Structure formats: C-alpha cells, structure tokens
Amino acid sequence: MMPDSASRSLPDLYSRVCAAADFVRAMHAATPVLGIVLGSGLGSFATQVEGATVIDYSQIPGWPVSTVEGHSGKLVLGTIGGVDVAVMQGRVHAYEGYSMEEVTFPTRVLGLLGCVALIVTNAAGGINTSYAEGTLVAISDHINLTGSNAAAGRNEPRFGVGGAAGQRFFDMSAAYSVRLRGMARAEAERQKIALPEGVYLAVLGPSFETPAEIRAFRTLGADLVGMSTVHEVIVARHMGLEVLGISLVTNMAAGVVDRAIHHQDVMEIGRRVEVQFTSLLTALVPQVKDAVCAPAVP
C-alpha cells in the first residue's frame, strides 16, 4: 500500500491511477464490473451494497477528497443483486479547486479496477418546464460549458480497456448508451416511476446560474443544468466504458420559479426521492451487468 505522498511523486497519471487501483484491490479482492457515482443527496443508496468494504477517499493514494455537503467521500465495494460493484458515495468538482485530471481520477481508477460500465448520477436544476422537483431524468446527451475537457493534455492509450478505447480522438455521438437508457425507461415504467429523457448542460460553478443564463441554455436545447458529470463521462468513454446517466431534479433553475435556490433544497429533495431512486437503481444493476457482459454476437 503506497502512501499518498509517494503516489503523487510517480511520474505520470497512469502510474498514479495504477497505484490507487492496486491499493483498492488489496482492500477488496473481487473485481467490480459496474461503477456507480452517487451525486448530491443520493449517497444513501450505498447502503444497498452487500458484503461491503468501505474505504475513505482520504485513504486511497492520489484520490481527491470531497469537500461538499452531501458527498460522504467513501468508496463502497461489494455486491448488489449478486453483481460486483464499486459505488462512489460522492464526487469532487472543479469548483472545489481540483483540476480536471483530479476530478476524473476516480473514473480512471474504476476503469482499471475492471468496471465495464458506469452509472453516473447527479442533482440538477430543471430547465425544462415540464419537470417538477423530484423528477428523475435519464440523460440523453450533454453540453459541456465548463470551459475545459478532461481528455485534454497528453493522450495515454494504456487507459484503453477495450475496442477502440484510449484513442486521442474518440467518438461521443452516443456518450450515454441508448440501450441502457432503454432498460432504465422500461424498468421505470414497470415500477410506475416517471423517467423522461433530457439533455444535461454542465457549468463550472459554484454559483448557481442567472436567469439570463438559463434562458440561453434553454435556447441551446438543455433540459437540465449542473456542475458535474460531463468530464467523468468523457473519461469513461475514452476508456471504453458504457454509460448510463440519471439526474434528479432537485430544484427548478433560476428564473423558472420566482424564488432563491439553496443547497439545502438539493439535500431535502434527495431524501424525498430516496425510495424511488433506490428501487429503480437496485433493479437496474443486474440488468446493466447482463447487457454489458453478454458475449458478442458473431
């Protein structure tokens, strides 16, 4: 187990990610096939993990530590429905002062641990006026207005864990898997949970958006707005991971309703939707695993 100071002295990102993955493997021998990132107010889902090994982010070499309320900062490894998973109970954001390399470091580790798919969740502001607070939305695409891209810099092909992954220029036309979204919609319908699709727009933060910005974002075709997710998805796709994205509308965006926005509202809505979110995600885990691990049809 390599101390954090030693891991930071390693010469390149790939070596640092390998050191973190080796540390996690020493703590938990099973190979996760599915990674799950829990956004603000959604961290309680991690209690569904059976036979859990819980590791504080601060213990893992090179892993950035969450500083925002609602992000517990723990990696939970075990099984859900018999599927080996690695659940991130919270994430870090660029607005906390982290670089994009640091923001996406955990995603890189999940890929090297063996995850072949990623379910990424977040709390988002609702731009689409048909949404209500508490609505779960399957992300169909994203718009990156953070001013950066986590894949910028020297390309590292060793992060490619399958197919054409690890290439300098990689396709993002289906960043959010069509088939996994279809599974999510079908399961939501079975459970009588509304699950519309929408486009997620990411900004840097940490301030909430102005009403004028929200009007501009609506014109661009955005249905949701938030401060996370897109860079994790970019890196996941660079590594060849299949992605399912789910947003929880925790507040209506600025100007949609005539009231101020507070982070405590985000936490409260997360608690209110906990049962629905947990039921949907728990049912989806084995379905996603079966889909992404099925043998290729000749």
C-alpha positions in Angstrom: 0.0 0.0 0.0 1.6 3.2 -1.2 1.3 6.4 0.9 -0.4 9.3 -0.8 2.8 11.4 -0.9 4.6 8.5 -2.7 1.8 8.1 -5.2 1.9 11.8 -6.1 5.6 11.6 -6.8 5.0 9.0 -9.5 5.9 10.3 -13.0 2.6 10.1 -14.8 -1.1 9.9 -14.4 -1.3 6.2 -15.5 1.2 5.2 -12.8 -0.8 7.1 -10.1 -4.1 5.6 -11.2 -2.5 2.1 -11.1 -1.2 2.7 -7.6 -4.7 3.7 -6.5 -6.2 0.6 -8.1 -3.6 -1.6 -6.5 -4.5 -0.2 -3.1 -8.2 -0.8 -3.6 -7.5 -4.4 -4.8 -5.5 -5.1 -1.7 -8.6 -4.0 0.4 -11.2 -5.8 -1.7 -10.2 -8.8 -3.9 -13.4 -9.1 -6.0 -13.4 -7.3 -9.4 -16.2 -4.8 -9.9 -17.9 -4.9 -13.3 -20.1 -1.8 -12.6 -19.2 1.6 -11.2 -21.8 3.9 -9.7 -21.3 7.5 -8.9 -23.8 9.0 -6.4 -24.4 12.7 -6.6 -25.6 15.3 -4.1 -28.3 13.9 -1.8 -28.2 10.4 -3.3 -25.4 8.8 -1.2 -27.7 6.7 0.9 -28.0 4.3 -2.0 -24.7 2.9 -1.0 -26.4 1.1 1.9 -27.7 -1.4 -0.6 -24.3 -2.8 -1.1 -23.9 -6.2 0.5 -20.7 -7.6 1.9 -19.4 -4.0 1.8 -15.8 -2.9 2.0 -15.8 0.8 2.8 -12.8 2.9 2.0 -12.5 6.6 2.8 -11.3 8.6 -0.2 -8.5 10.0 2.0 -7.0 6.5 2.4 -6.6 5.9 -1.4 -3.4 7.1 -2.9 -4.0 10.1 -5.2 -7.8 10.0 -4.8 -9.2 13.5 -4.3 -11.3 14.2 -1.1 -14.9 15.6 -1.3 -15.5 18.9 0.5 -19.1 19.5 -0.3 -22.1 18.6 1.9 -23.9 15.6 0.6 -20.8 13.9 -0.7 -19.6 11.5 2.0 -16.3 10.7 0.3 -16.3 6.9 0.6 -15.7 4.1 -2.0 -18.1 1.2 -1.2 -17.3 -2.2 -2.8 -19.4 -5.3 -2.6 -22.5 -6.7 -4.4 -25.9 -5.6 -5.4 -28.2 -8.3 -6.7 -25.2 -10.6 -6.9 -23.3 -8.1 -9.1 -19.9 -6.9 -8.1 -20.0 -3.1 -7.9 -17.8 -0.1 -6.9 -20.0 2.7 -5.6 -18.7 6.2 -5.2 -20.5 7.9 -2.3 -19.9 11.4 -3.5 -17.5 13.0 -6.0 -15.3 16.1 -6.3 -15.8 19.1 -8.6 -13.6 21.5 -10.4 -15.2 24.4 -8.4 -13.6 23.0 -5.2 -10.2 23.8 -6.7 -9.5 20.4 -8.3 -8.0 20.1 -11.8 -9.9 18.1 -14.4 -7.3 15.4 -14.0 -8.2 15.1 -10.3 -11.9 15.3 -10.9 -11.8 12.3 -13.2 -9.1 10.4 -11.3 -11.7 8.2 -9.6 -13.3 7.3 -13.0 -9.9 6.2 -14.3 -9.4 4.0 -11.2 -12.9 2.4 -11.7 -11.9 1.5 -15.3 -8.6 0.0 -14.3 -10.3 -2.0 -11.5 -12.4 -3.8 -14.1 -15.6 -1.8 -14.5 -17.0 -2.1 -18.0 -20.0 0.2 -17.4 -20.7 3.4 -15.3 -23.9 4.6 -13.8 -23.4 8.3 -13.1 -26.0 10.3 -11.1 -26.3 13.9 -10.1 -28.5 16.6 -8.6 -29.6 19.0 -11.3 -31.6 22.2 -11.9 -34.6 21.8 -14.1 -34.6 24.0 -17.2 -37.4 22.1 -18.9 -40.6 23.5 -17.5 -42.4 20.1 -17.8 -40.2 18.8 -15.0 -41.2 19.0 -11.4 -38.8 19.0 -8.4 -38.1 15.3 -7.5 -38.3 14.1 -11.2 -35.7 11.5 -12.2 -34.4 12.1 -15.8 -32.4 9.8 -18.0 -29.6 11.8 -19.6 -29.7 11.5 -23.4 -26.8 13.8 -24.1 -24.8 16.7 -22.6 -23.5 20.1 -23.4 -20.1 21.0 -21.9 -19.9 24.7 -21.0 -17.3 24.3 -18.2 -14.6 25.7 -20.4 -12.4 22.6 -20.3 -12.2 18.9 -21.3 -10.8 16.2 -19.1 -9.2 14.4 -22.0 -7.0 17.4 -22.9 -3.3 17.0 -22.4 -1.1 14.1 -23.3 -3.1 11.1 -24.5 -2.5 7.9 -22.6 -3.5 4.9 -24.7 -2.9 2.5 -21.8 -6.2 3.7 -20.4 -8.0 2.0 -23.2 -9.6 -1.1 -21.7 -11.4 -2.4 -24.8 -12.0 -2.0 -28.5 -11.0 1.5 -29.8 -10.7 2.9 -26.3 -7.7 5.1 -25.4 -7.5 6.9 -28.7 -6.6 10.5 -29.0 -9.8 11.4 -30.8 -12.8 9.3 -29.6 -16.5 9.3 -30.5 -19.1 11.0 -28.3 -22.1 10.6 -30.5 -23.6 8.0 -28.1 -21.9 9.1 -24.9 -25.0 8.0 -22.9 -25.9 4.4 -24.0 -29.1 4.1 -26.0 -29.6 0.5 -24.9 -29.0 1.3 -21.2 -31.4 4.2 -21.3 -34.0 1.9 -22.9 -33.6 -0.5 -20.0 -33.9 2.3 -17.5 -37.1 3.6 -19.1 -38.6 0.1 -19.3 -37.8 -0.6 -15.6 -39.1 2.8 -14.6 -42.4 2.0 -16.4 -42.7 -1.3 -14.6 -42.3 0.5 -11.3 -44.6 3.3 -12.4 -41.8 5.9 -12.0 -41.7 8.8 -14.4 -38.4 8.8 -16.3 -38.3 11.4 -19.1 -35.1 11.9 -21.1 -33.2 15.2 -21.2 -30.0 17.0 -22.2 -27.7 17.9 -19.3 -25.7 21.1 -19.5 -22.6 21.5 -17.3 -21.2 24.7 -16.0 -18.2 25.2 -13.7 -19.9 26.6 -10.7 -20.0 27.1 -7.7 -22.6 29.8 -8.1 -26.0 28.9 -9.3 -26.9 30.2 -12.8 -28.5 33.5 -13.5 -32.0 33.7 -15.1 -30.4 35.1 -18.3 -28.0 32.2 -18.5 -30.9 29.7 -18.0 -32.8 31.4 -20.9 -29.7 31.0 -23.1 -29.2 27.4 -22.0 -32.9 26.6 -22.9 -32.2 28.1 -26.4 -29.3 25.7 -26.8 -31.5 22.7 -26.1 -30.7 22.0 -22.5 -33.2 20.4 -20.2 -31.0 20.2 -17.1 -28.1 22.1 -15.6 -25.5 21.1 -13.1 -21.8 21.3 -12.1 -20.6 17.7 -12.6 -20.8 14.5 -14.7 -19.7 15.5 -18.1 -16.0 15.1 -17.5 -16.5 11.8 -15.8 -18.5 10.7 -18.9 -15.8 12.0 -21.3 -13.1 10.0 -19.5 -15.4 6.9 -19.2 -15.9 6.9 -22.9 -12.2 7.4 -23.6 -11.7 4.2 -21.6 -14.5 2.4 -23.4 -17.0 2.2 -20.5 -20.7 2.2 -21.4 -22.5 4.9 -19.5 -26.0 5.4 -18.1 -26.7 8.8 -16.7 -29.6 9.7 -14.3 -30.3 13.2 -13.0 -32.5 14.1 -10.0 -34.2 17.4 -10.5 -33.7 18.9 -7.0 -34.7 22.5 -7.9 -36.0 24.4 -10.8 -33.3 26.6 -12.4 -33.1 30.3 -11.9 -36.0 32.2 -13.4 -38.1 29.1 -13.9 -39.7 29.8 -10.5 -39.6 33.0 -8.5 -37.5 32.0 -5.5 -33.9 31.8 -4.5 -32.0 28.5 -4.8 -30.3 26.9 -1.8 -28.1 23.8 -1.5 -30.2 22.6 1.4 -33.1 22.2 -1.1 -31.0 19.8 -3.0 -30.4 17.6 0.0 -34.1 17.6 1.0 -35.3 16.6 -2.4 -32.7 13.8 -2.4 -34.2 12.4 0.8 -37.7 12.7 -0.5 -37.0 10.6 -3.7 -34.7 8.1 -2.0 -37.1 5.2 -2.1 -37.9 5.6 -5.8 -34.3 6.2 -6.7 -33.1 3.2 -4.7 -35.8 0.9 -6.1 -35.0 1.9 -9.7 -31.2 1.6 -9.4 -31.3 -1.6 -7.5 -33.4 -3.3 -10.2 -31.2 -1.9 -13.0 -27.8 -3.1 -11.7 -28.2 -6.8 -12.7 -29.8 -5.8 -16.0 -27.0 -3.5 -16.9 -24.4 -6.1 -15.9 -26.2 -8.7 -18.1 -26.2 -6.3 -21.0 -22.6 -5.2 -20.9 -21.1 -8.6 -20.0 -23.1 -10.6 -22.6 -20.9 -12.4 -25.2 -20.6 -10.6 -28.5 -22.9 -12.0 -31.2 -20.8 -13.3 -34.1 
